Amino acid sequence: MTRPAATGSCLAQEARGGSRLALSRLLTAVESRTPGAEEALRLLYPLAGGAHVVGITGPPGGGKSTLVAALVAEARARHRAVAVLAIDPSSPVTGGAILGDRIRMQQHAGDRDVFIRSMAARGHLGGLAGTTAESAAVLDACGFGLVFIETVGTGQSEVEVASIADTTVVVQAPEMGDEIQAMKAGLLEVADLVVVNKSDRPGADRAAAQLRAMLDLGNAERAGTSEHSRPRPKRPEVLLASGLDAAGVPELLTALDGHHAGRAGADRPQAARIARARAQVEGILADRSREALWSAARRAETEALLEQVAAHELDPYAAADRLLQQLGTGQPAATSS
Amino acid sequence: MTRPAATGSCLAQEARGGSRLALSRLLTAVESRTPGAEEALRLLYPLAGGAHVVGITGPPGGGKSTLVAALVAEARARHRAVAVLAIDPSSPVTGGAILGDRIRMQQHAGDRDVFIRSMAARGHLGGLAGTTAESAAVLDACGFGLVFIETVGTGQSEVEVASIADTTVVVQAPEMGDEIQAMKAGLLEVADLVVVNKSDRPGADRAAAQLRAMLDLGNAERAGTSEHSRPRPKRPEVLLASGLDAAGVPELLTALDGHHAGRAGADRPQAARIARARAQVEGILADRSREALWSAARRAETEALLEQVAAHELDPYAAADRLLQQLGTGQPAATSS
């Protein structure tokens, strides 16, 4: 009971048993990949795999948070346990705090089948996609069959997060500025479903029609050309919704379910599962290397090498090679837990 | 001359000699860390270290590109060689293309002391910050004493890019939406200088006054509390500018020079240089591991393990440990070039 590992396994059991405090603490541990998180995940991971992981992304100002809140309410109306991981980009240094969380939580206060959690976008060892995938697995193992990952689709890491979802929804508002339009074009390439939110605003129908035309064109152009593209048999569906008054939200949840069920035998869900596995494993490998470099025994040597690189006395490839030579025997040793 | 490495060293020599085509090809190679890029960087890196690397970041819609174009024109009026690395978030999958580049290039067409380059925000092996730092070193070694890195400050990777600059400028417009305000608050923590752009618009003076008050408050609250915070002896200066008619731009360039010169003996520039070194070295290490995992000899084994993780038959930590055991001897071997 005194080993840190025991803490992880206790947290895992308590979280599975329904303790929201234990679940919160576990997710905090997962974000920084503590030894306790590793112990917990080794227990929980085999119990996961059944949840539908839905990425909700889009440019800023599209009303993602409000739409997710409406989707949560709709899922609860259908008696489903639902969790939200909101990736918070607001503070790159301190990690920030999502104000909206508290507001959205109030509606479901006391409801044990809703869990809403914000994660800092920055400071994830081994990458945001990896720890997000691990967090989703924890929620999955704790009984949440529907997990939303909400992220602003304007950064490299944030789009990577969207790529690990079983289903990716891109949300936008009818009218948006030029720079945001450019972002949108890129985001559409990862969309399984597109939502024109704030459907009560003027121009929503026209925006949806334009999107359909753009997507038809894009699909024709890209047919089988990009190795990075996911298999996409047909143009993603474009739906209208309003997070504010929940118009179109039941149809959206039904479409999400349809996407999940309809593609069960297709390549896309398997590709997403492999992407999740890869993000986690590569993230853990990167952590192991970093731990070895910055361990008490090596830190001074690592710092001295970086100072030489900073002074341009040594190039970064030569520094990396020296570190790898030093790690040659050290790295595998660092992996025993 | 037939080894790929020779290509890298030839490109390096030609780029140093003034060939813009060679420089372009070299930066393309650096983005994907080819063996040629490695060879070139080993030659060029010791020749770099003198340039002032300035990060220009901020929420979408702040007019960063226009401001950078005005700064480039001002630097040329002062007879300085200037380069721009524009990190393009527009397409996460295909890499996108910055339309603005061509427009901005026209003004300086035929001017050999201006070099403008867009880099895809996605698909960088070993991380965007690392390859951006390497690209800046290449430009530095090729005689560009002032290197702007322009990036939308809304993603984890993009903010990391800002953190490797000697001086980080956060740009915003007078009026912006709520979600963007939240991003801004985080961004301000990494700012050395803040610019209220579009200073001709109503509310610009008020926005600047609010920012100064917010920064004074923030500085008082944070004094020495966050380990992630950079050393910041005083509140960052808040300037008004208009990229469109270049009002305030000469003063901004002078303030940038002042920041660079005034802090030469302080902690901040050294911290930035260490951050650049670390981003490059850790990026190269991550690449080396990834190369080893996905080499022809190991690919099948790696894929089989990931499929087990995807099927939840094996947890990601166990998979990572197995891969590390396999790499135990393989990894150092993969580093000889």
HADDOCK unambig.tbl for C-alpha pairs under 7 A between the chains (distance, minus, plus):
assign (segid A and resid 42 and name CA) (segid B and resid 315 and name CA) 5.82 0.50 0.50
assign (segid A and resid 45 and name CA) (segid B and resid 312 and name CA) 6.44 0.50 0.50
assign (segid A and resid 45 and name CA) (segid B and resid 315 and name CA) 5.70 0.50 0.50
assign (segid A and resid 46 and name CA) (segid B and resid 312 and name CA) 5.14 0.50 0.50
assign (segid A and resid 46 and name CA) (segid B and resid 313 and name CA) 6.12 0.50 0.50
assign (segid A and resid 46 and name CA) (segid B and resid 314 and name CA) 6.94 0.50 0.50
assign (segid A and resid 46 and name CA) (segid B and resid 315 and name CA) 6.71 0.50 0.50
assign (segid A and resid 48 and name CA) (segid B and resid 312 and name CA) 6.86 0.50 0.50
assign (segid A and resid 49 and name CA) (segid B and resid 312 and name CA) 6.22 0.50 0.50
assign (segid A and resid 60 and name CA) (segid B and resid 179 and name CA) 6.33 0.50 0.50
assign (segid A and resid 60 and name CA) (segid B and resid 180 and name CA) 6.97 0.50 0.50
assign (segid A and resid 61 and name CA) (segid B and resid 179 and name CA) 6.21 0.50 0.50
assign (segid A and resid 89 and name CA) (segid B and resid 154 and name CA) 6.72 0.50 0.50
assign (segid A and resid 89 and name CA) (segid B and resid 155 and name CA) 6.60 0.50 0.50
assign (segid A and resid 89 and name CA) (segid B and resid 183 and name CA) 6.47 0.50 0.50
assign (segid A and resid 90 and name CA) (segid B and resid 182 and name CA) 5.27 0.50 0.50
assign (segid A and resid 90 and name CA) (segid B and resid 183 and name CA) 4.21 0.50 0.50
assign (segid A and resid 90 and name CA) (segid B and resid 185 and name CA) 6.87 0.50 0.50
assign (segid A and resid 90 and name CA) (segid B and resid 186 and name CA) 5.26 0.50 0.50
assign (segid A and resid 91 and name CA) (segid B and resid 183 and name CA) 6.55 0.50 0.50
assign (segid A and resid 91 and name CA) (segid B and resid 185 and name CA) 6.71 0.50 0.50
assign (segid A and resid 91 and name CA) (segid B and resid 186 and name CA) 3.61 0.50 0.50
assign (segid A and resid 91 and name CA) (segid B and resid 187 and name CA) 6.71 0.50 0.50
assign (segid A and resid 92 and name CA) (segid B and resid 156 and name CA) 6.89 0.50 0.50
assign (segid A and resid 92 and name CA) (segid B and resid 159 and name CA) 6.90 0.50 0.50
assign (segid A and resid 92 and name CA) (segid B and resid 186 and name CA) 5.47 0.50 0.50
assign (segid A and resid 92 and name CA) (segid B and resid 187 and name CA) 6.66 0.50 0.50
assign (segid A and resid 93 and name CA) (segid B and resid 186 and name CA) 6.77 0.50 0.50
assign (segid A and resid 93 and name CA) (segid B and resid 189 and name CA) 6.81 0.50 0.50
assign (segid A and resid 93 and name CA) (segid B and resid 228 and name CA) 6.25 0.50 0.50
assign (segid A and resid 93 and name CA) (segid B and resid 229 and name CA) 6.79 0.50 0.50
assign (segid A and resid 121 and name CA) (segid B and resid 156 and name CA) 5.90 0.50 0.50
assign (segid A and resid 122 and name CA) (segid B and resid 156 and name CA) 5.48 0.50 0.50
assign (segid A and resid 154 and name CA) (segid B and resid 89 and name CA) 6.68 0.50 0.50
assign (segid A and resid 154 and name CA) (segid B and resid 154 and name CA) 6.05 0.50 0.50
assign (segid A and resid 154 and name CA) (segid B and resid 155 and name CA) 6.00 0.50 0.50
assign (segid A and resid 155 and name CA) (segid B and resid 89 and name CA) 6.64 0.50 0.50
assign (segid A and resid 155 and name CA) (segid B and resid 154 and name CA) 6.06 0.50 0.50
assign (segid A and resid 155 and name CA) (segid B and resid 155 and name CA) 3.81 0.50 0.50
assign (segid A and resid 155 and name CA) (segid B and resid 156 and name CA) 6.46 0.50 0.50
assign (segid A and resid 155 and name CA) (segid B and resid 157 and name CA) 6.66 0.50 0.50
assign (segid A and resid 155 and name CA) (segid B and resid 158 and name CA) 6.58 0.50 0.50
assign (segid A and resid 156 and name CA) (segid B and resid 92 and name CA) 6.91 0.50 0.50
assign (segid A and resid 156 and name CA) (segid B and resid 121 and name CA) 5.92 0.50 0.50
assign (segid A and resid 156 and name CA) (segid B and resid 122 and name CA) 5.47 0.50 0.50
assign (segid A and resid 156 and name CA) (segid B and resid 155 and name CA) 6.52 0.50 0.50
assign (segid A and resid 156 and name CA) (segid B and resid 157 and name CA) 6.10 0.50 0.50
assign (segid A and resid 157 and name CA) (segid B and resid 155 and name CA) 6.72 0.50 0.50
assign (segid A and resid 157 and name CA) (segid B and resid 156 and name CA) 6.11 0.50 0.50
assign (segid A and resid 157 and name CA) (segid B and resid 157 and name CA) 6.19 0.50 0.50
assign (segid A and resid 158 and name CA) (segid B and resid 155 and name CA) 6.57 0.50 0.50
assign (segid A and resid 159 and name CA) (segid B and resid 92 and name CA) 6.89 0.50 0.50
assign (segid A and resid 179 and name CA) (segid B and resid 60 and name CA) 6.30 0.50 0.50
assign (segid A and resid 179 and name CA) (segid B and resid 61 and name CA) 6.26 0.50 0.50
assign (segid A and resid 180 and name CA) (segid B and resid 60 and name CA) 6.93 0.50 0.50
assign (segid A and resid 182 and name CA) (segid B and resid 90 and name CA) 5.17 0.50 0.50
assign (segid A and resid 183 and name CA) (segid B and resid 89 and name CA) 6.39 0.50 0.50
assign (segid A and resid 183 and name CA) (segid B and resid 90 and name CA) 4.17 0.50 0.50
assign (segid A and resid 183 and name CA) (segid B and resid 91 and name CA) 6.51 0.50 0.50
assign (segid A and resid 185 and name CA) (segid B and resid 90 and name CA) 6.84 0.50 0.50
assign (segid A and resid 185 and name CA) (segid B and resid 91 and name CA) 6.66 0.50 0.50
assign (segid A and resid 186 and name CA) (segid B and resid 90 and name CA) 5.27 0.50 0.50
assign (segid A and resid 186 and name CA) (segid B and resid 91 and name CA) 3.57 0.50 0.50
assign (segid A and resid 186 and name CA) (segid B and resid 92 and name CA) 5.39 0.50 0.50
assign (segid A and resid 186 and name CA) (segid B and resid 93 and name CA) 6.71 0.50 0.50
assign (segid A and resid 187 and name CA) (segid B and resid 91 and name CA) 6.68 0.50 0.50
assign (segid A and resid 187 and name CA) (segid B and resid 92 and name CA) 6.57 0.50 0.50
assign (segid A and resid 189 and name CA) (segid B and resid 93 and name CA) 6.75 0.50 0.50
assign (segid A and resid 228 and name CA) (segid B and resid 93 and name CA) 6.36 0.50 0.50
assign (segid A and resid 229 and name CA) (segid B and resid 93 and name CA) 6.87 0.50 0.50
assign (segid A and resid 273 and name CA) (segid B and resid 310 and name CA) 5.08 0.50 0.50
assign (segid A and resid 274 and name CA) (segid B and resid 306 and name CA) 6.33 0.50 0.50
assign (segid A and resid 274 and name CA) (segid B and resid 307 and name CA) 6.40 0.50 0.50
assign (segid A and resid 274 and name CA) (segid B and resid 310 and name CA) 5.34 0.50 0.50
assign (segid A and resid 277 and name CA) (segid B and resid 306 and name CA) 5.79 0.50 0.50
assign (segid A and resid 277 and name CA) (segid B and resid 309 and name CA) 5.63 0.50 0.50
assign (segid A and resid 277 and name CA) (segid B and resid 310 and name CA) 5.35 0.50 0.50
assign (segid A and resid 277 and name CA) (segid B and resid 316 and name CA) 6.83 0.50 0.50
assign (segid A and resid 278 and name CA) (segid B and resid 306 and name CA) 6.35 0.50 0.50
assign (segid A and resid 280 and name CA) (segid B and resid 316 and name CA) 6.13 0.50 0.50
assign (segid A and resid 281 and name CA) (segid B and resid 316 and name CA) 5.25 0.50 0.50
assign (segid A and resid 281 and name CA) (segid B and resid 317 and name CA) 6.86 0.50 0.50
assign (segid A and resid 281 and name CA) (segid B and resid 319 and name CA) 6.75 0.50 0.50
assign (segid A and resid 281 and name CA) (segid B and resid 320 and name CA) 5.43 0.50 0.50
assign (segid A and resid 284 and name CA) (segid B and resid 317 and name CA) 6.83 0.50 0.50
assign (segid A and resid 284 and name CA) (segid B and resid 320 and name CA) 6.48 0.50 0.50
assign (segid A and resid 285 and name CA) (segid B and resid 320 and name CA) 5.96 0.50 0.50
assign (segid A and resid 286 and name CA) (segid B and resid 286 and name CA) 6.38 0.50 0.50
assign (segid A and resid 306 and name CA) (segid B and resid 274 and name CA) 6.35 0.50 0.50
assign (segid A and resid 306 and name CA) (segid B and resid 277 and name CA) 5.79 0.50 0.50
assign (segid A and resid 306 and name CA) (segid B and resid 278 and name CA) 6.36 0.50 0.50
assign (segid A and resid 307 and name CA) (segid B and resid 274 and name CA) 6.42 0.50 0.50
assign (segid A and resid 309 and name CA) (segid B and resid 277 and name CA) 5.63 0.50 0.50
assign (segid A and resid 310 and name CA) (segid B and resid 273 and name CA) 5.08 0.50 0.50
assign (segid A and resid 310 and name CA) (segid B and resid 274 and name CA) 5.34 0.50 0.50
assign (segid A and resid 310 and name CA) (segid B and resid 277 and name CA) 5.35 0.50 0.50
assign (segid A and resid 312 and name CA) (segid B and resid 45 and name CA) 6.43 0.50 0.50
assign (segid A and resid 312 and name CA) (segid B and resid 46 and name CA) 5.13 0.50 0.50
assign (segid A and resid 312 and name CA) (segid B and resid 48 and name CA) 6.85 0.50 0.50
assign (segid A and resid 312 and name CA) (segid B and resid 49 and name CA) 6.21 0.50 0.50
assign (segid A and resid 313 and name CA) (segid B and resid 46 and name CA) 6.11 0.50 0.50
assign (segid A and resid 314 and name CA) (segid B and resid 46 and name CA) 6.92 0.50 0.50
assign (segid A and resid 315 and name CA) (segid B and resid 42 and name CA) 5.81 0.50 0.50
assign (segid A and resid 315 and name CA) (segid B and resid 45 and name CA) 5.69 0.50 0.50
assign (segid A and resid 315 and name CA) (segid B and resid 46 and name CA) 6.70 0.50 0.50
assign (segid A and resid 316 and name CA) (segid B and resid 277 and name CA) 6.85 0.50 0.50
assign (segid A and resid 316 and name CA) (segid B and resid 280 and name CA) 6.15 0.50 0.50
assign (segid A and resid 316 and name CA) (segid B and resid 281 and name CA) 5.25 0.50 0.50
assign (segid A and resid 317 and name CA) (segid B and resid 281 and name CA) 6.86 0.50 0.50
assign (segid A and resid 317 and name CA) (segid B and resid 284 and name CA) 6.83 0.50 0.50
assign (segid A and resid 319 and name CA) (segid B and resid 281 and name CA) 6.75 0.50 0.50
assign (segid A and resid 320 and name CA) (segid B and resid 281 and name CA) 5.45 0.50 0.50
assign (segid A and resid 320 and name CA) (segid B and resid 284 and name CA) 6.48 0.50 0.50
assign (segid A and resid 320 and name CA) (segid B and resid 285 and name CA) 5.95 0.50 0.50
assign (segid A and resid 321 and name CA) (segid B and resid 335 and name CA) 6.30 0.50 0.50
assign (segid A and resid 324 and name CA) (segid B and resid 332 and name CA) 6.11 0.50 0.50
assign (segid A and resid 325 and name CA) (segid B and resid 332 and name CA) 6.12 0.50 0.50
assign (segid A and resid 328 and name CA) (segid B and resid 328 and name CA) 6.92 0.50 0.50
assign (segid A and resid 328 and name CA) (segid B and resid 332 and name CA) 6.01 0.50 0.50
assign (segid A and resid 332 and name CA) (segid B and resid 324 and name CA) 6.07 0.50 0.50
assign (segid A and resid 332 and name CA) (segid B and resid 325 and name CA) 6.12 0.50 0.50
assign (segid A and resid 332 and name CA) (segid B and resid 328 and name CA) 6.01 0.50 0.50
assign (segid A and resid 335 and name CA) (segid B and resid 321 and name CA) 6.26 0.50 0.50
